[in-house]
Amino acid sequence: MTRTMCTECGSPVCIIEAASPDDRCLQYGLFAGEVELPKPEIEFFGKDRVVWVPEMGKDVKETA
């Protein structure tokens, strides 16, 4: 697994798994409101979402 981090603040930016090197897991919260992002395909830790963060949608399920 390769993890990239922001050189300014150290926040995680991207995860690349060795088993799927062409897939990227972007930390969505870093970009929200700044750029137009594609619709997420999966949401992790949705059950732990804080009340002020909206759901991603019923078709985006935590499966891993």
PQR file of N, CA, C, O and H, with PARSE charges and radii, in Angstrom:
ATOM      1  N   MET A   1       0.846  -1.171   0.000 -0.4000 1.5000
ATOM      2  CA  MET A   1       0.000   0.000   0.000 -0.0000 2.0000
ATOM      3  C   MET A   1       0.891   1.233   0.000  0.5500 1.7000
ATOM      4  O   MET A   1       1.874   1.319   0.736 -0.5500 1.4000
ATOM      5  N   THR A   2       0.520   2.173  -0.840 -0.4000 1.5000
ATOM      6  CA  THR A   2       1.239   3.447  -0.889 -0.0000 2.0000
ATOM      7  C   THR A   2       0.288   4.548  -0.438  0.5500 1.7000
ATOM      8  O   THR A   2      -0.842   4.630  -0.921 -0.5500 1.4000
ATOM      9  H   THR A   2      -0.278   2.103  -1.438  0.4000 1.0000
ATOM     10  N   ARG A   3       0.730   5.378   0.469 -0.4000 1.5000
ATOM     11  CA  ARG A   3      -0.081   6.507   0.942 -0.0000 2.0000
ATOM     12  C   ARG A   3       0.648   7.795   0.589  0.5500 1.7000
ATOM     13  O   ARG A   3       1.845   7.934   0.840 -0.5500 1.4000
ATOM     14  H   ARG A   3       1.647   5.312   0.861  0.4000 1.0000
ATOM     15  N   THR A   4      -0.092   8.739   0.001 -0.4000 1.5000
ATOM     16  CA  THR A   4       0.500  10.046  -0.275 -0.0000 2.0000
ATOM     17  C   THR A   4      -0.066  11.051   0.713  0.5500 1.7000
ATOM     18  O   THR A   4      -1.203  10.929   1.169 -0.5500 1.4000
ATOM     19  H   THR A   4      -1.064   8.626  -0.203  0.4000 1.0000
ATOM     20  N   MET A   5       0.750  12.045   1.034 -0.4000 1.5000
ATOM     21  CA  MET A   5       0.353  13.046   2.016 -0.0000 2.0000
ATOM     22  C   MET A   5       0.653  14.437   1.485  0.5500 1.7000
ATOM     23  O   MET A   5       1.523  14.611   0.632 -0.5500 1.4000
ATOM     24  H   MET A   5       1.673  12.144   0.664  0.4000 1.0000
ATOM     25  N   CYS A   6      -0.070  15.426   1.994 -0.4000 1.5000
ATOM     26  CA  CYS A   6       0.155  16.823   1.643 -0.0000 2.0000
ATOM     27  C   CYS A   6       1.507  17.254   2.215  0.5500 1.7000
ATOM     28  O   CYS A   6       1.794  17.035   3.392 -0.5500 1.4000
ATOM     29  H   CYS A   6      -0.776  15.285   2.687  0.4000 1.0000
ATOM     30  N   THR A   7       2.321  17.863   1.374 -0.4000 1.5000
ATOM     31  CA  THR A   7       3.630  18.316   1.848 -0.0000 2.0000
ATOM     32  C   THR A   7       3.540  19.547   2.744  0.5500 1.7000
ATOM     33  O   THR A   7       4.483  19.869   3.467 -0.5500 1.4000
ATOM     34  H   THR A   7       2.088  18.041   0.418  0.4000 1.0000
ATOM     35  N   GLU A   8       2.390  20.234   2.690 -0.4000 1.5000
ATOM     36  CA  GLU A   8       2.206  21.434   3.523 -0.0000 2.0000
ATOM     37  C   GLU A   8       1.767  21.085   4.942  0.5500 1.7000
ATOM     38  O   GLU A   8       2.322  21.593   5.917 -0.5500 1.4000
ATOM     39  H   GLU A   8       1.624  19.972   2.103  0.4000 1.0000
ATOM     40  N   CYS A   9       0.738  20.190   5.051 -0.4000 1.5000
ATOM     41  CA  CYS A   9       0.155  19.943   6.379 -0.0000 2.0000
ATOM     42  C   CYS A   9       0.218  18.494   6.835  0.5500 1.7000
ATOM     43  O   CYS A   9      -0.063  18.202   7.997 -0.5500 1.4000
ATOM     44  H   CYS A   9       0.286  19.778   4.260  0.4000 1.0000
ATOM     45  N   GLY A  10       0.583  17.575   5.933 -0.4000 1.5000
ATOM     46  CA  GLY A  10       0.681  16.171   6.311 -0.0000 2.0000
ATOM     47  C   GLY A  10      -0.618  15.403   6.235  0.5500 1.7000
ATOM     48  O   GLY A  10      -0.654  14.228   6.602 -0.5500 1.4000
ATOM     49  H   GLY A  10       0.811  17.812   4.988  0.4000 1.0000
ATOM     50  N   SER A  11      -1.698  16.035   5.764 -0.4000 1.5000
ATOM     51  CA  SER A  11      -2.981  15.342   5.639 -0.0000 2.0000
ATOM     52  C   SER A  11      -2.880  14.236   4.594  0.5500 1.7000
ATOM     53  O   SER A  11      -2.202  14.401   3.579 -0.5500 1.4000
ATOM     54  H   SER A  11      -1.669  16.989   5.466  0.4000 1.0000
ATOM     55  N   PRO A  12      -3.555  13.099   4.836 -0.5600 1.5000
ATOM     56  CA  PRO A  12      -3.553  12.046   3.822  0.2800 2.0000
ATOM     57  C   PRO A  12      -4.319  12.508   2.589  0.5500 1.7000
ATOM     58  O   PRO A  12      -5.350  13.170   2.708 -0.5500 1.4000
ATOM     59  N   VAL A  13      -3.821  12.164   1.413 -0.4000 1.5000
ATOM     60  CA  VAL A  13      -4.447  12.583   0.164 -0.0000 2.0000
ATOM     61  C   VAL A  13      -4.935  11.398  -0.641  0.5500 1.7000
ATOM     62  O   VAL A  13      -6.078  11.393  -1.099 -0.5500 1.4000
ATOM     63  H   VAL A  13      -2.983  11.626   1.317  0.4000 1.0000
ATOM     64  N   CYS A  14      -4.088  10.385  -0.824 -0.4000 1.5000
ATOM     65  CA  CYS A  14      -4.414   9.281  -1.722 -0.0000 2.0000
ATOM     66  C   CYS A  14      -3.813   7.981  -1.192  0.5500 1.7000
ATOM     67  O   CYS A  14      -2.730   7.970  -0.607 -0.5500 1.4000
ATOM     68  H   CYS A  14      -3.159  10.389  -0.451  0.4000 1.0000
ATOM     69  N   ILE A  15      -4.545   6.884  -1.411 -0.4000 1.5000
ATOM     70  CA  ILE A  15      -4.057   5.554  -1.065 -0.0000 2.0000
ATOM     71  C   ILE A  15      -4.078   4.716  -2.336  0.5500 1.7000
ATOM     72  O   ILE A  15      -5.067   4.711  -3.069 -0.5500 1.4000
ATOM     73  H   ILE A  15      -5.425   6.893  -1.886  0.4000 1.0000
ATOM     74  N   ILE A  16      -2.981   4.009  -2.595 -0.4000 1.5000
ATOM     75  CA  ILE A  16      -2.885   3.109  -3.735 -0.0000 2.0000
ATOM     76  C   ILE A  16      -2.552   1.729  -3.181  0.5500 1.7000
ATOM     77  O   ILE A  16      -1.516   1.548  -2.542 -0.5500 1.4000
ATOM     78  H   ILE A  16      -2.177   4.013  -2.000  0.4000 1.0000
ATOM     79  N   GLU A  17      -3.422   0.761  -3.424 -0.4000 1.5000
ATOM     80  CA  GLU A  17      -3.205  -0.590  -2.942 -0.0000 2.0000
ATOM     81  C   GLU A  17      -2.372  -1.371  -3.941  0.5500 1.7000
ATOM     82  O   GLU A  17      -2.574  -1.242  -5.148 -0.5500 1.4000
ATOM     83  H   GLU A  17      -4.264   0.908  -3.943  0.4000 1.0000
ATOM     84  N   ALA A  18      -1.445  -2.174  -3.458 -0.4000 1.5000
ATOM     85  CA  ALA A  18      -0.578  -2.968  -4.328 -0.0000 2.0000
ATOM     86  C   ALA A  18      -1.381  -3.922  -5.204  0.5500 1.7000
ATOM     87  O   ALA A  18      -1.006  -4.166  -6.351 -0.5500 1.4000
ATOM     88  H   ALA A  18      -1.281  -2.279  -2.477  0.4000 1.0000
ATOM     89  N   ALA A  19      -2.484  -4.468  -4.680 -0.4000 1.5000
ATOM     90  CA  ALA A  19      -3.303  -5.409  -5.442 -0.0000 2.0000
ATOM     91  C   ALA A  19      -4.069  -4.734  -6.581  0.5500 1.7000
ATOM     92  O   ALA A  19      -4.453  -5.406  -7.538 -0.5500 1.4000
ATOM     93  H   ALA A  19      -2.789  -4.270  -3.749  0.4000 1.0000
ATOM     94  N   SER A  20      -4.298  -3.425  -6.499 -0.4000 1.5000
ATOM     95  CA  SER A  20      -5.037  -2.673  -7.526 -0.0000 2.0000
ATOM     96  C   SER A  20      -4.333  -1.355  -7.809  0.5500 1.7000
ATOM     97  O   SER A  20      -4.875  -0.299  -7.485 -0.5500 1.4000
ATOM     98  H   SER A  20      -3.985  -2.880  -5.722  0.4000 1.0000
ATOM     99  N   PRO A  21      -3.152  -1.381  -8.400 -0.5600 1.5000
ATOM    100  CA  PRO A  21      -2.375  -0.146  -8.559  0.2800 2.0000
ATOM    101  C   PRO A  21      -3.006   0.900  -9.485  0.5500 1.7000
ATOM    102  O   PRO A  21      -2.592   2.059  -9.467 -0.5500 1.4000
ATOM    103  N   ASP A  22      -3.991   0.515 -10.285 -0.4000 1.5000
ATOM    104  CA  ASP A  22      -4.653   1.485 -11.161 -0.0000 2.0000
ATOM    105  C   ASP A  22      -5.806   2.206 -10.465  0.5500 1.7000
ATOM    106  O   ASP A  22      -6.330   3.187 -10.994 -0.5500 1.4000
ATOM    107  H   ASP A  22      -4.327  -0.427 -10.299  0.4000 1.0000
ATOM    108  N   ASP A  23      -6.202   1.734  -9.293 -0.4000 1.5000
ATOM    109  CA  ASP A  23      -7.285   2.356  -8.529 -0.0000 2.0000
ATOM    110  C   ASP A  23      -6.700   3.300  -7.494  0.5500 1.7000
ATOM    111  O   ASP A  23      -5.634   3.047  -6.932 -0.5500 1.4000
ATOM    112  H   ASP A  23      -5.776   0.937  -8.864  0.4000 1.0000
ATOM    113  N   ARG A  24      -7.413   4.394  -7.252 -0.4000 1.5000
ATOM    114  CA  ARG A  24      -6.980   5.382  -6.263 -0.0000 2.0000
ATOM    115  C   ARG A  24      -8.099   5.620  -5.256  0.5500 1.7000
ATOM    116  O   ARG A  24      -9.273   5.684  -5.619 -0.5500 1.4000
ATOM    117  H   ARG A  24      -8.279   4.599  -7.709  0.4000 1.0000
ATOM    118  N   CYS A  25      -7.729   5.747  -4.012 -0.4000 1.5000
ATOM    119  CA  CYS A  25      -8.681   6.095  -2.960 -0.0000 2.0000
ATOM    120  C   CYS A  25      -8.325   7.509  -2.513  0.5500 1.7000
ATOM    121  O   CYS A  25      -7.345   7.714  -1.797 -0.5500 1.4000
ATOM    122  H   CYS A  25      -6.775   5.695  -3.717  0.4000 1.0000
ATOM    123  N   LEU A  26      -9.136   8.491  -2.946 -0.4000 1.5000
ATOM    124  CA  LEU A  26      -8.882   9.882  -2.590 -0.0000 2.0000
ATOM    125  C   LEU A  26      -9.628  10.246  -1.317  0.5500 1.7000
ATOM    126  O   LEU A  26     -10.746   9.782  -1.089 -0.5500 1.4000
ATOM    127  H   LEU A  26      -9.932   8.324  -3.528  0.4000 1.0000
ATOM    128  N   GLN A  27      -9.025  11.053  -0.512 -0.4000 1.5000
ATOM    129  CA  GLN A  27      -9.652  11.549   0.708 -0.0000 2.0000
ATOM    130  C   GLN A  27     -10.574  12.700   0.310  0.5500 1.7000
ATOM    131  O   GLN A  27     -10.135  13.846   0.212 -0.5500 1.4000
ATOM    132  H   GLN A  27      -8.117  11.430  -0.697  0.4000 1.0000
ATOM    133  N   TYR A  28     -11.835  12.397   0.085 -0.4000 1.5000
ATOM    134  CA  TYR A  28     -12.807  13.333  -0.473 -0.0000 2.0000
ATOM    135  C   TYR A  28     -12.907  14.657   0.276  0.5500 1.7000
ATOM    136  O   TYR A  28     -13.050  15.712  -0.342 -0.5500 1.4000
ATOM    137  H   TYR A  28     -12.192  11.466   0.165  0.4000 1.0000
ATOM    138  N   GLY A  29     -12.835  14.607   1.573 -0.4000 1.5000
ATOM    139  CA  GLY A  29     -13.010  15.819   2.371 -0.0000 2.0000
ATOM    140  C   GLY A  29     -12.007  16.917   2.064  0.5500 1.7000
ATOM    141  O   GLY A  29     -12.282  18.093   2.302 -0.5500 1.4000
ATOM    142  H   GLY A  29     -12.718  13.750   2.076  0.4000 1.0000
ATOM    143  N   LEU A  30     -10.860  16.551   1.547 -0.4000 1.5000
ATOM    144  CA  LEU A  30      -9.841  17.551   1.221 -0.0000 2.0000
ATOM    145  C   LEU A  30     -10.234  18.421   0.037  0.5500 1.7000
ATOM    146  O   LEU A  30      -9.759  19.550  -0.089 -0.5500 1.4000
ATOM    147  H   LEU A  30     -10.636  15.595   1.354  0.4000 1.0000
ATOM    148  N   PHE A  31     -11.103  17.903  -0.834 -0.4000 1.5000
ATOM    149  CA  PHE A  31     -11.426  18.590  -2.075 -0.0000 2.0000
ATOM    150  C   PHE A  31     -12.841  19.151  -2.123  0.5500 1.7000
ATOM    151  O   PHE A  31     -13.164  19.914  -3.033 -0.5500 1.4000
ATOM    152  H   PHE A  31     -11.489  16.987  -0.732  0.4000 1.0000
ATOM    153  N   ALA A  32     -13.685  18.795  -1.174 -0.4000 1.5000
ATOM    154  CA  ALA A  32     -15.087  19.203  -1.185 -0.0000 2.0000
ATOM    155  C   ALA A  32     -15.219  20.712  -1.271  0.5500 1.7000
ATOM    156  O   ALA A  32     -14.627  21.442  -0.476 -0.5500 1.4000
ATOM    157  H   ALA A  32     -13.422  18.175  -0.434  0.4000 1.0000
ATOM    158  N   GLY A  33     -15.988  21.171  -2.228 -0.4000 1.5000
ATOM    159  CA  GLY A  33     -16.229  22.592  -2.399 -0.0000 2.0000
ATOM    160  C   GLY A  33     -15.171  23.306  -3.211  0.5500 1.7000
ATOM    161  O   GLY A  33     -15.360  24.465  -3.579 -0.5500 1.4000
ATOM    162  H   GLY A  33     -16.469  20.578  -2.873  0.4000 1.0000
ATOM    163  N   GLU A  34     -14.067  22.649  -3.499 -0.4000 1.5000
ATOM    164  CA  GLU A  34     -12.965  23.276  -4.228 -0.0000 2.0000
ATOM    165  C   GLU A  34     -12.995  22.941  -5.717  0.5500 1.7000
ATOM    166  O   GLU A  34     -12.737  23.797  -6.563 -0.5500 1.4000
ATOM    167  H   GLU A  34     -13.914  21.707  -3.201  0.4000 1.0000
ATOM    168  N   VAL A  35     -13.309  21.695  -6.022 -0.4000 1.5000
ATOM    169  CA  VAL A  35     -13.344  21.232  -7.415 -0.0000 2.0000
ATOM    170  C   VAL A  35     -14.560  20.338  -7.606  0.5500 1.7000
ATOM    171  O   VAL A  35     -15.118  19.826  -6.635 -0.5500 1.4000
ATOM    172  H   VAL A  35     -13.518  20.999  -5.335  0.4000 1.0000
ATOM    173  N   GLU A  36     -14.971  20.148  -8.857 -0.4000 1.5000
ATOM    174  CA  GLU A  36     -16.071  19.233  -9.136 -0.0000 2.0000
ATOM    175  C   GLU A  36     -15.519  17.812  -9.125  0.5500 1.7000
ATOM    176  O   GLU A  36     -14.625  17.481  -9.903 -0.5500 1.4000
ATOM    177  H   GLU A  36     -14.517  20.564  -9.646  0.4000 1.0000
ATOM    178  N   LEU A  37     -16.054  16.979  -8.246 -0.4000 1.5000
ATOM    179  CA  LEU A  37     -15.556  15.623  -8.076 -0.0000 2.0000
ATOM    180  C   LEU A  37     -16.523  14.614  -8.671  0.5500 1.7000
ATOM    181  O   LEU A  37     -17.727  14.867  -8.719 -0.5500 1.4000
ATOM    182  H   LEU A  37     -16.781  17.247  -7.614  0.4000 1.0000
ATOM    183  N   PRO A  38     -16.014  13.471  -9.126 -0.5600 1.5000
ATOM    184  CA  PRO A  38     -16.924  12.417  -9.580  0.2800 2.0000
ATOM    185  C   PRO A  38     -17.694  11.858  -8.395  0.5500 1.7000
ATOM    186  O   PRO A  38     -17.256  11.976  -7.251 -0.5500 1.4000
ATOM    187  N   LYS A  39     -18.839  11.251  -8.670 -0.4000 1.5000
ATOM    188  CA  LYS A  39     -19.649  10.663  -7.608 -0.0000 2.0000
ATOM    189  C   LYS A  39     -18.886   9.501  -6.968  0.5500 1.7000
ATOM    190  O   LYS A  39     -18.306   8.684  -7.683 -0.5500 1.4000
ATOM    191  H   LYS A  39     -19.195  11.155  -9.600  0.4000 1.0000
ATOM    192  N   PRO A  40     -18.875   9.413  -5.644 -0.5600 1.5000
ATOM    193  CA  PRO A  40     -18.176   8.310  -4.973  0.2800 2.0000
ATOM    194  C   PRO A  40     -18.810   6.965  -5.321  0.5500 1.7000
ATOM    195  O   PRO A  40     -20.013   6.876  -5.565 -0.5500 1.4000
ATOM    196  N   GLU A  41     -17.985   5.925  -5.338 -0.4000 1.5000
ATOM    197  CA  GLU A  41     -18.487   4.579  -5.582 -0.0000 2.0000
ATOM    198  C   GLU A  41     -18.666   3.806  -4.288  0.5500 1.7000
ATOM    199  O   GLU A  41     -19.448   2.857  -4.232 -0.5500 1.4000
ATOM    200  H   GLU A  41     -17.008   5.997  -5.140  0.4000 1.0000
ATOM    201  N   ILE A  42     -17.944   4.204  -3.245 -0.4000 1.5000
ATOM    202  CA  ILE A  42     -18.058   3.533  -1.954 -0.0000 2.0000
ATOM    203  C   ILE A  42     -17.767   4.548  -0.847  0.5500 1.7000
ATOM    204  O   ILE A  42     -16.954   5.456  -1.018 -0.5500 1.4000
ATOM    205  H   ILE A  42     -17.308   4.975  -3.290  0.4000 1.0000
ATOM    206  N   GLU A  43     -18.430   4.382   0.265 -0.4000 1.5000
ATOM    207  CA  GLU A  43     -18.209   5.241   1.422 -0.0000 2.0000
ATOM    208  C   GLU A  43     -17.789   4.365   2.590  0.5500 1.7000
ATOM    209  O   GLU A  43     -18.495   3.419   2.940 -0.5500 1.4000
ATOM    210  H   GLU A  43     -19.091   3.644   0.404  0.4000 1.0000
ATOM    211  N   PHE A  44     -16.649   4.668   3.194 -0.4000 1.5000
ATOM    212  CA  PHE A  44     -16.171   3.929   4.347 -0.0000 2.0000
ATOM    213  C   PHE A  44     -16.561   4.653   5.637  0.5500 1.7000
ATOM    214  O   PHE A  44     -16.620   5.881   5.675 -0.5500 1.4000
ATOM    215  H   PHE A  44     -16.076   5.436   2.909  0.4000 1.0000
ATOM    216  N   PHE A  45     -16.817   3.899   6.661 -0.4000 1.5000
ATOM    217  CA  PHE A  45     -17.128   4.418   8.000 -0.0000 2.0000
ATOM    218  C   PHE A  45     -18.391   5.277   8.019  0.5500 1.7000
ATOM    219  O   PHE A  45     -18.523   6.166   8.860 -0.5500 1.4000
ATOM    220  H   PHE A  45     -16.768   2.900   6.630  0.4000 1.0000
ATOM    221  N   GLY A  46     -19.324   5.015   7.092 -0.4000 1.5000
ATOM    222  CA  GLY A  46     -20.576   5.770   7.050 -0.0000 2.0000
ATOM    223  C   GLY A  46     -21.365   5.662   8.344  0.5500 1.7000
ATOM    224  O   GLY A  46     -22.041   6.609   8.747 -0.5500 1.4000
ATOM    225  H   GLY A  46     -19.217   4.293   6.409  0.4000 1.0000
ATOM    226  N   LYS A  47     -21.278   4.511   8.994 -0.4000 1.5000
ATOM    227  CA  LYS A  47     -22.018   4.326  10.249 -0.0000 2.0000
ATOM    228  C   LYS A  47     -21.470   5.212  11.369  0.5500 1.7000
ATOM    229  O   LYS A  47     -22.142   5.426  12.378 -0.5500 1.4000
ATOM    230  H   LYS A  47     -20.729   3.742   8.667  0.4000 1.0000
ATOM    231  N   ASP A  48     -20.253   5.725  11.191 -0.4000 1.5000
ATOM    232  CA  ASP A  48     -19.634   6.590  12.189 -0.0000 2.0000
ATOM    233  C   ASP A  48     -19.706   8.069  11.808  0.5500 1.7000
ATOM    234  O   ASP A  48     -19.077   8.911  12.448 -0.5500 1.4000
ATOM    235  H   ASP A  48     -19.707   5.551  10.372  0.4000 1.0000
ATOM    236  N   ARG A  49     -20.480   8.382  10.758 -0.4000 1.5000
ATOM    237  CA  ARG A  49     -20.581   9.756  10.249 -0.0000 2.0000
ATOM    238  C   ARG A  49     -21.133  10.688  11.338  0.5500 1.7000
ATOM    239  O   ARG A  49     -22.068  10.332  12.056 -0.5500 1.4000
ATOM    240  H   ARG A  49     -20.992   7.698  10.237  0.4000 1.0000
ATOM    241  N   VAL A  50     -20.556  11.853  11.446 -0.4000 1.5000
ATOM    242  CA  VAL A  50     -21.071  12.852  12.383 -0.0000 2.0000
ATOM    243  C   VAL A  50     -22.346  13.471  11.792  0.5500 1.7000
ATOM    244  O   VAL A  50     -22.539  13.451  10.576 -0.5500 1.4000
ATOM    245  H   VAL A  50     -19.797  12.142  10.863  0.4000 1.0000
ATOM    246  N   VAL A  51     -23.191  14.007  12.628 -0.4000 1.5000
ATOM    247  CA  VAL A  51     -24.518  14.442  12.198 -0.0000 2.0000
ATOM    248  C   VAL A  51     -24.503  15.564  11.164  0.5500 1.7000
ATOM    249  O   VAL A  51     -25.455  15.692  10.394 -0.5500 1.4000
ATOM    250  H   VAL A  51     -23.034  14.023  13.616  0.4000 1.0000
ATOM    251  N   TRP A  52     -23.455  16.377  11.126 -0.4000 1.5000
ATOM    252  CA  TRP A  52     -23.445  17.506  10.192 -0.0000 2.0000
ATOM    253  C   TRP A  52     -22.909  17.130   8.803  0.5500 1.7000
ATOM    254  O   TRP A  52     -22.890  17.975   7.908 -0.5500 1.4000
ATOM    255  H   TRP A  52     -22.682  16.274  11.752  0.4000 1.0000
ATOM    256  N   VAL A  53     -22.476  15.884   8.611 -0.4000 1.5000
ATOM    257  CA  VAL A  53     -22.001  15.427   7.294 -0.0000 2.0000
ATOM    258  C   VAL A  53     -23.122  14.638   6.629  0.5500 1.7000
ATOM    259  O   VAL A  53     -23.593  13.651   7.194 -0.5500 1.4000
ATOM    260  H   VAL A  53     -22.491  15.198   9.338  0.4000 1.0000
ATOM    261  N   PRO A  54     -23.563  15.056   5.434 -0.5600 1.5000
ATOM    262  CA  PRO A  54     -24.673  14.356   4.780  0.2800 2.0000
ATOM    263  C   PRO A  54     -24.266  12.977   4.263  0.5500 1.7000
ATOM    264  O   PRO A  54     -23.091  12.717   4.009 -0.5500 1.4000
ATOM    265  N   GLU A  55     -25.265  12.095   4.112 -0.4000 1.5000
ATOM    266  CA  GLU A  55     -25.021  10.784   3.518 -0.0000 2.0000
ATOM    267  C   GLU A  55     -24.625  10.935   2.078  0.5500 1.7000
ATOM    268  O   GLU A  55     -25.036  11.889   1.418 -0.5500 1.4000
ATOM    269  H   GLU A  55     -26.220  12.307   4.319  0.4000 1.0000
ATOM    270  N   MET A  56     -23.828  10.006   1.569 -0.4000 1.5000
ATOM    271  CA  MET A  56     -23.406  10.045   0.174 -0.0000 2.0000
ATOM    272  C   MET A  56     -24.528   9.567  -0.742  0.5500 1.7000
ATOM    273  O   MET A  56     -24.550   9.921  -1.921 -0.5500 1.4000
ATOM    274  H   MET A  56     -23.494   9.231   2.105  0.4000 1.0000
ATOM    275  N   GLY A  57     -25.444   8.784  -0.230 -0.4000 1.5000
ATOM    276  CA  GLY A  57     -26.547   8.279  -1.032 -0.0000 2.0000
ATOM    277  C   GLY A  57     -26.758   6.804  -0.768  0.5500 1.7000
ATOM    278  O   GLY A  57     -25.852   6.106  -0.313 -0.5500 1.4000
ATOM    279  H   GLY A  57     -25.426   8.496   0.728  0.4000 1.0000
ATOM    280  N   LYS A  58     -27.960   6.336  -1.058 -0.4000 1.5000
ATOM    281  CA  LYS A  58     -28.307   4.951  -0.795 -0.0000 2.0000
ATOM    282  C   LYS A  58     -27.553   3.972  -1.683  0.5500 1.7000
ATOM    283  O   LYS A  58     -27.349   2.821  -1.297 -0.5500 1.4000
ATOM    284  H   LYS A  58     -28.696   6.904  -1.428  0.4000 1.0000
ATOM    285  N   ASP A  59     -27.131   4.416  -2.881 -0.4000 1.5000
ATOM    286  CA  ASP A  59     -26.429   3.510  -3.790 -0.0000 2.0000
ATOM    287  C   ASP A  59     -24.929   3.408  -3.484  0.5500 1.7000
ATOM    288  O   ASP A  59     -24.225   2.612  -4.106 -0.5500 1.4000
ATOM    289  H   ASP A  59     -27.296   5.351  -3.195  0.4000 1.0000
ATOM    290  N   VAL A  60     -24.446   4.197  -2.544 -0.4000 1.5000
ATOM    291  CA  VAL A  60     -23.034   4.128  -2.134 -0.0000 2.0000
ATOM    292  C   VAL A  60     -23.019   3.402  -0.794  0.5500 1.7000
ATOM    293  O   VAL A  60     -23.357   3.973   0.243 -0.5500 1.4000
ATOM    294  H   VAL A  60     -25.019   4.844  -2.039  0.4000 1.0000
ATOM    295  N   LYS A  61     -22.626   2.146  -0.836 -0.4000 1.5000
ATOM    296  CA  LYS A  61     -22.671   1.304   0.375 -0.0000 2.0000
ATOM    297  C   LYS A  61     -21.282   0.958   0.850  0.5500 1.7000
ATOM    298  O   LYS A  61     -20.349   0.823   0.059 -0.5500 1.4000
ATOM    299  H   LYS A  61     -22.352   1.683  -1.678  0.4000 1.0000
ATOM    300  N   GLU A  62     -21.163   0.819   2.138 -0.4000 1.5000
ATOM    301  CA  GLU A  62     -19.902   0.359   2.716 -0.0000 2.0000
ATOM    302  C   GLU A  62     -19.849  -1.150   2.554  0.5500 1.7000
ATOM    303  O   GLU A  62     -20.629  -1.872   3.175 -0.5500 1.4000
ATOM    304  H   GLU A  62     -21.921   0.929   2.781  0.4000 1.0000
ATOM    305  N   THR A  63     -18.930  -1.632   1.718 -0.4000 1.5000
ATOM    306  CA  THR A  63     -18.838  -3.065   1.456 -0.0000 2.0000
ATOM    307  C   THR A  63     -17.503  -3.652   1.856  0.5500 1.7000
ATOM    308  O   THR A  63     -17.316  -4.867   1.799 -0.5500 1.4000
ATOM    309  H   THR A  63     -18.297  -1.046   1.213  0.4000 1.0000
ATOM    310  N   ALA A  64     -16.587  -2.817   2.253 -0.4000 1.5000
ATOM    311  CA  ALA A  64     -15.258  -3.329   2.603 -0.0000 2.0000
ATOM    312  C   ALA A  64     -14.933  -2.990   4.040  0.5500 1.7000
ATOM    313  O   ALA A  64     -13.856  -3.334   4.527 -0.5500 1.4000
ATOM    314  H   ALA A  64     -16.739  -1.829   2.299  0.4000 1.0000
TER
END
